[in-house]
Amino acid sequence: MLQSIKIIEKFTPLPKKVDVLRKRTVDTEEEASITVTTAHRAKGLEWDIVEINNDFPNNLFDPNMDKAAFRDEVNLLYVSATRAKKTLVINKLLVNILAKVAENEKTAKV
């Protein structure tokens, strides 16, 4: 989906982009081949394939970040990652976040 949006953005003026998206919108999720949603709205739902995009904060490991905010973001990442029944597609940012969380867990237990 993201690749399709990038192609549309590159080659189509804005009014046509909106028109293309409207024409491809369906009324129910059962009719859709792709569902675009937020991690919050995905709670309790599952799909065969889930792709997580770059909308998690880059400053997750800023030492000044509030611990409660950090926990909330990591929990939301967990919710997102556990929506996939068969395949989870993640990006480099999330690989780095997961590695950092694992590293922090190891040092916290020592």
MODELLER restraints for C-alpha pairs under 7 A, 6 or more apart:
rsr = mdl.restraints
at = mdl.atoms
rsr.add(forms.Gaussian(group=physical.xy_distance, feature=features.Distance(at['CA:8:A'], at['CA:17:A']), mean=6.37, stdev=0.5))
rsr.add(forms.Gaussian(group=physical.xy_distance, feature=features.Distance(at['CA:26:A'], at['CA:32:A']), mean=6.34, stdev=0.5))
rsr.add(forms.Gaussian(group=physical.xy_distance, feature=features.Distance(at['CA:29:A'], at['CA:35:A']), mean=6.83, stdev=0.5))
rsr.add(forms.Gaussian(group=physical.xy_distance, feature=features.Distance(at['CA:39:A'], at['CA:76:A']), mean=6.53, stdev=0.5))
rsr.add(forms.Gaussian(group=physical.xy_distance, feature=features.Distance(at['CA:39:A'], at['CA:79:A']), mean=6.87, stdev=0.5))
rsr.add(forms.Gaussian(group=physical.xy_distance, feature=features.Distance(at['CA:39:A'], at['CA:80:A']), mean=5.38, stdev=0.5))
rsr.add(forms.Gaussian(group=physical.xy_distance, feature=features.Distance(at['CA:43:A'], at['CA:79:A']), mean=6.49, stdev=0.5))
rsr.add(forms.Gaussian(group=physical.xy_distance, feature=features.Distance(at['CA:45:A'], at['CA:83:A']), mean=6.34, stdev=0.5))
rsr.add(forms.Gaussian(group=physical.xy_distance, feature=features.Distance(at['CA:46:A'], at['CA:83:A']), mean=4.56, stdev=0.5))
rsr.add(forms.Gaussian(group=physical.xy_distance, feature=features.Distance(at['CA:46:A'], at['CA:84:A']), mean=5.85, stdev=0.5))
rsr.add(forms.Gaussian(group=physical.xy_distance, feature=features.Distance(at['CA:46:A'], at['CA:85:A']), mean=6.47, stdev=0.5))
rsr.add(forms.Gaussian(group=physical.xy_distance, feature=features.Distance(at['CA:47:A'], at['CA:83:A']), mean=6.25, stdev=0.5))
rsr.add(forms.Gaussian(group=physical.xy_distance, feature=features.Distance(at['CA:47:A'], at['CA:84:A']), mean=5.34, stdev=0.5))
rsr.add(forms.Gaussian(group=physical.xy_distance, feature=features.Distance(at['CA:47:A'], at['CA:85:A']), mean=5.88, stdev=0.5))
rsr.add(forms.Gaussian(group=physical.xy_distance, feature=features.Distance(at['CA:48:A'], at['CA:84:A']), mean=5.54, stdev=0.5))
rsr.add(forms.Gaussian(group=physical.xy_distance, feature=features.Distance(at['CA:48:A'], at['CA:85:A']), mean=4.68, stdev=0.5))
rsr.add(forms.Gaussian(group=physical.xy_distance, feature=features.Distance(at['CA:48:A'], at['CA:86:A']), mean=5.00, stdev=0.5))
rsr.add(forms.Gaussian(group=physical.xy_distance, feature=features.Distance(at['CA:48:A'], at['CA:87:A']), mean=6.35, stdev=0.5))
rsr.add(forms.Gaussian(group=physical.xy_distance, feature=features.Distance(at['CA:49:A'], at['CA:84:A']), mean=5.44, stdev=0.5))
rsr.add(forms.Gaussian(group=physical.xy_distance, feature=features.Distance(at['CA:49:A'], at['CA:85:A']), mean=6.73, stdev=0.5))
rsr.add(forms.Gaussian(group=physical.xy_distance, feature=features.Distance(at['CA:49:A'], at['CA:86:A']), mean=5.98, stdev=0.5))
rsr.add(forms.Gaussian(group=physical.xy_distance, feature=features.Distance(at['CA:49:A'], at['CA:87:A']), mean=4.73, stdev=0.5))
rsr.add(forms.Gaussian(group=physical.xy_distance, feature=features.Distance(at['CA:49:A'], at['CA:88:A']), mean=5.96, stdev=0.5))
rsr.add(forms.Gaussian(group=physical.xy_distance, feature=features.Distance(at['CA:50:A'], at['CA:83:A']), mean=6.74, stdev=0.5))
rsr.add(forms.Gaussian(group=physical.xy_distance, feature=features.Distance(at['CA:50:A'], at['CA:84:A']), mean=5.12, stdev=0.5))
rsr.add(forms.Gaussian(group=physical.xy_distance, feature=features.Distance(at['CA:50:A'], at['CA:87:A']), mean=6.39, stdev=0.5))
rsr.add(forms.Gaussian(group=physical.xy_distance, feature=features.Distance(at['CA:50:A'], at['CA:88:A']), mean=5.05, stdev=0.5))
rsr.add(forms.Gaussian(group=physical.xy_distance, feature=features.Distance(at['CA:50:A'], at['CA:89:A']), mean=6.13, stdev=0.5))
rsr.add(forms.Gaussian(group=physical.xy_distance, feature=features.Distance(at['CA:51:A'], at['CA:88:A']), mean=5.96, stdev=0.5))
rsr.add(forms.Gaussian(group=physical.xy_distance, feature=features.Distance(at['CA:51:A'], at['CA:89:A']), mean=4.50, stdev=0.5))
rsr.add(forms.Gaussian(group=physical.xy_distance, feature=features.Distance(at['CA:51:A'], at['CA:90:A']), mean=5.99, stdev=0.5))
rsr.add(forms.Gaussian(group=physical.xy_distance, feature=features.Distance(at['CA:52:A'], at['CA:89:A']), mean=6.27, stdev=0.5))
rsr.add(forms.Gaussian(group=physical.xy_distance, feature=features.Distance(at['CA:52:A'], at['CA:90:A']), mean=5.24, stdev=0.5))
rsr.add(forms.Gaussian(group=physical.xy_distance, feature=features.Distance(at['CA:53:A'], at['CA:90:A']), mean=6.98, stdev=0.5))
rsr.add(forms.Gaussian(group=physical.xy_distance, feature=features.Distance(at['CA:53:A'], at['CA:91:A']), mean=6.63, stdev=0.5))
rsr.add(forms.Gaussian(group=physical.xy_distance, feature=features.Distance(at['CA:54:A'], at['CA:93:A']), mean=6.95, stdev=0.5))
rsr.add(forms.Gaussian(group=physical.xy_distance, feature=features.Distance(at['CA:60:A'], at['CA:70:A']), mean=6.28, stdev=0.5))
rsr.add(forms.Gaussian(group=physical.xy_distance, feature=features.Distance(at['CA:81:A'], at['CA:88:A']), mean=6.80, stdev=0.5))
